[in-house]
Each structure stands twice: as C-alpha cells, then as structure tokens.
Amino acid sequence: MASPQQKAFCFLAFAKTNSVVTVQRAFRRRFGINPPCPKNIQRWFRQFQESGCLCKGKSPGRPRVSEEQVVRICAAFERSARKSTNRASRELAIPQSTVWRVLTVRLHLKPYRLQLVQALTNDDKRKRMEFCDSMLEMMEDETFISRLIFSDEATFHLSGTVNRHNVRIWGTEHPHETVEREKDSPKVNAFCAVSQDKVCRPFFFEGNNVTGQTYLDMLQNWLFTSLQADSHDLIFQQDGAPPHWHLMVRAFLNEKVPQRWIGRKGAKDLALCAWPARSPHLTVCDVFLWGYVEDHVYVPPLPTNLDDLKHRITTAINSVHRDMLIRAWEEFSYRIDVARAAGGGHIEHL
C-alpha cells in the first residue's frame, strides 16, 4: 500500500507531465520499488481534484468479517498462493463468498492467470542485456528515436478470433450461446512500419506464407521507396523471423542502409546492432499496434471477405494519431529500463 508521501509524489509528477509512464519511471528511481499501477495514479489525481485530499476515507462502519478470520485467510494463501477459494472455504470452514470478499476487498489481492512465455537461455538473456545497453547508449542522441522505425508482420483471419476463457455473458439464465469457428479460415498477412510520428500504410502479402523473396520484393518496391523520401538516415528494425534472415534480404539491407538496420545478423552483416531473439515485448508493433488494430477490426459485424478485412486494417492503422505513438514510444523506453533491471529476463512479471 502506497504511503501518503508516495501518493503525493505521484500526484505532483502526473500533474506536471500528464504521463503515467513517466510517473512510474520517476517513482522507481525515487523509491527503488515497483511503481503503482496506472489506475491508482489516475485515481489519486482525480481524488485530489475532487476533494483536495489524498487521505483514505473512513470506513462506513464495523467490518463484517472479524480480524481473526482475515488473518486465517491471509495465512492460508501465503502458504499456497495457487489455492482456489473453494478449497480455502472447505479448509477454513468459511463461506466461499467471504473468502473471496476478504481477498479482494480487505487484502487487495487479485486472481492473476499464469502467462505463457517462451523459455530463455542464459545466452538469450545476455543478448537482451547487450541490446538494451546499446539502445540506452544510442538514445542519448536526441535524434535517434525520431529516426528509428519498428516493423513487423501479423496474420489476420477472416473469421476473427474469440478467446472463450475471457468471454462472459451475465444473465439470470444460461443463454447457451455458441460461436462458430471456421477451420482454415481465409487470412491475410499485413506488414507495417511504425515511427515516432506516424504509422506507414500497411503492405499485404499474397499467399499463405511469407518467403524471403516476397519480403525482399516488399522492401524493394514499397518500404524504402516511400520512407527514404521522408528521411535519408532512418534506422530500420526487423525481428529474427526466417524471411528476414534470408541472405538476399540481409544483402539488400547492407547495401541500402549499412549500419542503420537492426535485426538478426551474421558476422559480416553491416547492422547497427543485433535484435535479441524471443523479444516481442520490446517492439512498438507487438506492444501497441497489433492489439489496437485487432480491437478495431474484429467488431460486429465481422468482415465478410478479404477486401473488407484489408480495408478495416488500413482504416484502423490510419486512425492512429501522434499522441498514441508518443505514449507507445514512452512505453518502449520504459520497457528497455525494466528489461535491464530484470537481467535480460522476462519483464511480464515486473
């Protein structure tokens, strides 16, 4: 629980910067602990605006659950954090609803789901640390971020995707609602590049798979033709996907943007620095862009054909404005810091 001093620090920093990410970074540097979540920072700011005070309001009355029961429930979950509320109810002889209420209201705990991530070797962590160190060093140049362009491909299925574990329908009776899932649904592969100022128009790949040759054709006929008109010193990033590793692709990048591209590289490649494998959480495309596009593409009624799907993707990308990109790049800078603090390991748990 945040102290009054920490709440006041967050309020003043947010009032000055109007950026939750900037507040969290400043909080981490000041207090040396994980910062409050964005929701709490914004709530404290609104609370002070409305009441002129950051103090917690008094309880409306005597708590319904005794302190003894709260201590027992807390101890039970300290011993086993994966215990279900039903099991705790049976072990403690306390109603399940009471256990749930104590965990969420009195102890301020949340039921987090396990997150599956790719396994990292020690070499992966070392390469991540080297990448983060290189990025922080290059970011000391104020023009670096404005020149950096992230790129990525994503696959969009015509039928859309529904995660049944995250879908809930509230009602007095079971609706027996079903969702049809089409096998081998038609799909389109979209490539996009993101700078600090704009998202370039998407490029759509034909066919089921993106090969090294099709990716090279895209770079030659579209990406650098359109971007070099705006910037002669751009820095281009790509991940380590097989088409990006193709010898012809790397030869093209070595010729057109020597020492100005980031990606999986060989010993003789003229890359600015190597992209660390299994690091989607360090790209603006994966952290922000694709999630934003999916939220705007897969809304009822779903697209009926591939042309409609492409149109929705293009419209969603064109709707991204500069304020969104500024926040996304602030998040990228923050994740670089957190990845270093994690020793190159996964940052999802921090």
N, C-alpha and C positions, 0 to 999 in steps of 0.2 A: 504494500500500500504506500502511495506516494506521501511524503511529508509536506507540510504547508510550504516549506522553503522550495521544494521541488515543484509544487504546483505553481507557485508564484514565478519561478524561473521559466516554466513552460508558457505561462500566460504572457509574460513580458516578451519572450522570444517570438511567440506566434503573432503578437500584436505588431511587432517590428517587421517580421519577414513574411507573414501570411503564408508560410510553407511548413507543413507538418514534417516533411523530410529534413529540412534544415534544423528545425527544433530538436528532432530526435538525434541528429548528429551532434549538435551543441550539447545536449543533455548527456550523451555518452562521454564526451570529452570532459565535461564539468564534474560529473558524479562517478564516472567509471563503472556504471552498471547499465543494464539494458533499459532503454527509454520506455516511457508509457506508450500505449497503442494510440494511433491517430484519433480514435473515437474519444478517448479520455481527454486528450489535449484540447480537442474542439469543444467537448462538453464543459471543461473548466473555463474556457474562454467565454462561452455563452452564459455560464452561470455568473461570472463576474460582471458581464454586461447587464444582466437582468437584475442581480441582487447587490452588486458591489462588494461581494464577499466570496471567498473560496472555501469557507468553512463548511463542513458536512452538517446538514440539518439534523436536528434532534429526532430521535425515534418517536413515532406517534404513540407508543405505549409499551407495555411489558411484552417481551418476546414470548411467542407461543411455545417454543422449544426450550427446555432447560439447558443451562450451560453444560451440565453433566452429559447430556445426550450429544451436544455439539462436540464435546471433547472425544467421546467414544467414536462418533462417526469420523472425525478428523483422524484419529489414531488408526482406524480400520483402513482408510485409504492411504495413509502414509506407509502402512505395511505393504499394501498391494494397490498401486495406482490403476491397475487394469481391472480391478474388481467391478462387477456390474452392480447397479443399485438394487436389483432384485436379490442378488446374493447377499449383499450387505444387510438388506432388510431381514432376511432369514437369520443371518448370524447374530444380529443385534436385537432381534425381536422389536423392530421399529418399523412402522409403515413405510412402504417404498416411497410414497409421495413426500413424507417427512424427510427421508434421506436425500431425495432429490432437491428439496427446498433448502435444506441446510447446506448442501454442496454449492448450490448456485447463488443463494441469497446471503447466507451467513459467512461462508468460506470463500465466496467469489471464485469458485472453480468452474472450468468449462470442459465439456466432454470432447476432447480432440481426437480425430481419427488419425490412424497411422498413415504416413505418407511414404509411398514407394519411390525410391530414388535409385539411380544407378550406383553400383559399387565402385569405389575409388581405390586405386592402388596408391602406394606411397609416391610413386613416380608421377601419378596424376596430380596429387596434392602439391608436389614440388613445382610442377609446371604451372599450376594455378598461381602459386605464390610468385613465380617469376613473371607471369603475365600481369598480375596486379601491381607488382613493384614497377614494371615498365610503364604501365598505364599511369600510375600516380606521378612518375617522373615526367612523362610527356605532357600530362595535364597541367604541369606548372607553366607551360606555354599557353597563354590565354587564347590563342587562335586554334589550338589543337582540337578542342571539342567541336568548334564550328566547322572544321574540315572533315571530321570523322563521319563515316556513313556505315551503318549496320545493314546487313542484308540477310534474307532467309527465304525459304520456301515453305509453304503449308498446303495441305491437301484438304479440299472442301468436298464433302459428299452431298449429292443432290437431296438425299433423304434426311440430311441433318443427323444430329446425334442427341440421344436422350440418356442421361445417367439416372437410372431408376432408383439408385440409392439416395439421390438428392432431391427427388420429386415427391412432394407430399400434397395430398388432397384432403382438406379438412371438411367434415360434414357430420351429420347425425347418423347416416347410414353408409355402408360400404358402397362406393359408386361402381365397383367392378370395372374401372376404366382400364383400357388396354391401349398400347401403342404398337403399331405395326412397324416391323423393322425389315427393310428390303435388303436381301443378300446381294452382294456385288453391285451396290448402288452406283450409278454413274458419278464420276468425280472429275474435278479439275484441280490442277496444281498451279498455285499462284506464287510468283516471286515478287518481292517488294524490297525497296531500299528506303531507309529512314535516316534523315539528317536532323540536326537540331532545329532546323527551320521548316522542314516540310517532309511529307511522305511522297515519294515518287510514284507515278502511276504504275499499277500492277502489270506484270507480264504473265501471260497464261501459257503453260506448256501443254502441247497436244500429246496424247498417248498416256498410257498408264504409268510409265516410268520416266524419270528424268535421267538422261545419259550425259556423259561428259561432252559429247558433240552438241547435243541440244542446248546444254548450259553455255557452252562456248559460243554458239551462234547467238544466243541471247545477249551475252556480254558484248559481242562484236557489233551487233545490229541495233542494239537498243540502249543498254545501260550507259556505256561510256560515251556514246554519241550524244545522249541527252544531258548527261551530267557535266561533261567537260566544257559544255557551253557556259555553264554557271561557275565552274571552279577548275582551275588548271592544276591545283595542288591538293585535290581531295585525297583522303585516306580511306580505302575501301576494305571492309571487313567481311569475311565469309567464314563459315564453320568448317568442320572437317568431313562433311558428307562426301561419299565416294565420287559424285560428279565433280566436286570442287577439287579433288585430289588428282584429277586426270592430268596427264603430262602436258597436253595441249593447252589446258586452262592455265596451268602454272606458267607455261612459256609465254602465254599472252599477257598475263599479269606482270611477269618480269620485264617484258618489253614495254608495255604501256604505262605502268605505274611502278617502276622499280623503287624499292624502299618506301613504298606508300601503300602497301596492302598487308592485311593481317589475315592469317589463315594457317591451315596445316601446311607445313613446308618441308622441303628436303634440304640437304646440306648445301646445295648450290643455288637454292632459290633466293631471290633478292627481295625478301619480305621484310617489313618493318619489325614485326615480332610474330611469334608463333601463337596460334589460337589453342588454348588448352582443351583437350578432349572432354566430352561429357560436361559441358558448362552452359546449358541453355539459360540458366538463371542469370547469366551475365550479359545477355543481349537485350536491347530495347525491343526487338521484334517479339521474342518469346515472352518477356515480362509484361509488355503492354499491348503491342499492335494486334497480334492474332486474337487475343482474348476479346479486345474491343470489336474487331471485325466480326467475330462469331456471334457476339451478342446482338449485332445489328443485322446480320444476315439471316439467322435462324429465328425469325419471329413469324407467327402465323399471319397469313397463310404461307407455308413454306414455298420456296421456288419450285416451279413445275418443269423447268428444262435448264440445260446448261447455260444458255444465253441469259436467262433470267438470273441464274446463280452468279454469273460473271458480272452482270450489271449491278447486283446487290453488293458484291465485293468491292467493285470500283466506287460505288456511291458511298459505302462505309469508309473507305480509305480517304476519299475526297473530303469527308466531313471532319477529319482530324484537323484541329486548329493548333496554332503555335503554343498556346497556353498548355495544352495537353502534352505537347512534346517537351516543353521546358520541365514539367513535373516528371515526365518519364526519364529525362536525362539526369535530373537530380536523383532519381531512384537508382539509376545506373551507377552514379558516383558513390552513392551510399553503399551499394552492394559490393563495390570494389573494396571499400573500407572494411565491411563486415567479413568478406572472404579472407582478407589478410588476418583479421582477428581470429578467424576460425582455423588458421594454419593451412589454408587451401582446401579445407573440408567442406562439406555441405553447409549451407547457410540457412536452410529452411527452418531449422530448429532454434535459430538465434533471434 
